[in-house]
């Protein structure tokens, strides 16, 4: 989704803004732009394409300015083009925007009927045009800006400045993420923390309806009358909480790897360990720290989880684990579906949202819906201070560090780690897991960083397999039980990174439809760990082979696959319930290598945004 940056301070603004935009590239974008205001007026540079294209149109030497705005655009209203790129300006007012102005058509028609001429097809342009409308009616710039914001419906994070208020930068939030970074006598704001990690670790996560006025050495926070209500006459200035982030700039850099996705795949032994570190020796203690009491647990008849994409797949693994270890039914739903149906959630039941970014619009909406029904909301989230973490009743942080690759990898295994801790804790509290069983599982979980490391040892073999599928146009991924979500996740990764069509299916369901797709040479990845479903999955392999499919088996039992699978990728043996950890690793690597072999931009796959902050 779009990325916003803003800077005011003693540094030369344009290099800082360009650096911030580069660090936000992972969010996905199709055009980029920057603007500055200085004593001589203002300047705007914007273009369709990459940051390097923007760099190419900047003048040499760069104009000197101490404040400015920057933007990466992910098109929603209006095709990617130079004219639709942000910043947008009218009457000396410059705006960058992330989100959607839902009533822009209505506002645009009114403005056009009054003679305003539009230079773009975007929803965003109504904002500077509206501000200039109120200015034409005699309001000073700041009053006009506050008034115009009251007309907006929808979600927006805005950066605003004007040549009529040099030395002041405005940051507004309603529904789309925005963080303000506090430096020494300087301020930054951005859609996400990594933009300014080299400059500051101190951030304020803005709330809906808030506006920051940033000037040299002063940050002033006020509440705006949001949702088209009455204007706030006397700005209220509540105290704001500065959060110190423990991520480093290096954590958001490639550290010698060719791609963020590759680096993040290889970080998994560490991130799994980090996520379990605090609670592995006392999972029930974790529940107490989360504010979950034995009384609450005994009152729950079922649990609800909602999430999107990869986080949804982690939720499905969590369902299997929690049902197996804690014997409590778990409903898992895609967040965008959850929010628009009758939610049969009992008051005081447990609702879990799973989100790496903590900013996914559908997941946030589901969390809010569940809270409205009176559920206790717990979020499994990777970003300290994100919207999900601030709005939930309780937060269980995954400790994956900044995930920059658009294709989620290390966040997924960190989410599974957190869900297993939860499953063991709930099983223990509900008396379903006796101490010895819990200890065995904990012992196995402690070994997981090592086992994930071993699974990464399959990389060479996986690369060979990737060469054999590079020209495929379609693939099937099959798994059973707790590894069915792993088949889904493997197929999603391949689609995202290689653009090869892939379907994930429960292996036993194949004969109810997808078997029709199998023809000579179709690559079929089968996740087949040793365990109670091994023989059944072997039968599915036979069904694929009988129809000419090419079986790529991911297994901890290679000997039994000899002569049955065309390709075998070996992973280390694990406790069956924990096998998703080792099985997902070769599937992530397969997608990565295939994407690289097809010369795709694996860190920024086409059409995708890292965090989907609009519906
Ligand atoms: O930040 P979230 O975990 O809420 O994001 C959810 C999905 O958008 C995300 O997992 C997406 O599917 C990734 N591109 C998967 O690789």
Boltz pocket constraint, residues with backbone or C-beta under 6 A from the ligand:
constraints:
  - pocket:
      binder: B
      contacts: [[A, 308], [A, 309], [A, 310], [A, 311], [A, 354], [A, 355], [A, 356], [A, 357], [A, 358], [A, 359], [A, 360], [A, 363], [A, 406], [A, 407], [A, 408], [A, 409], [A, 496], [A, 608], [A, 609], [A, 610], [A, 611], [A, 612]]
      max_distance: 6.0
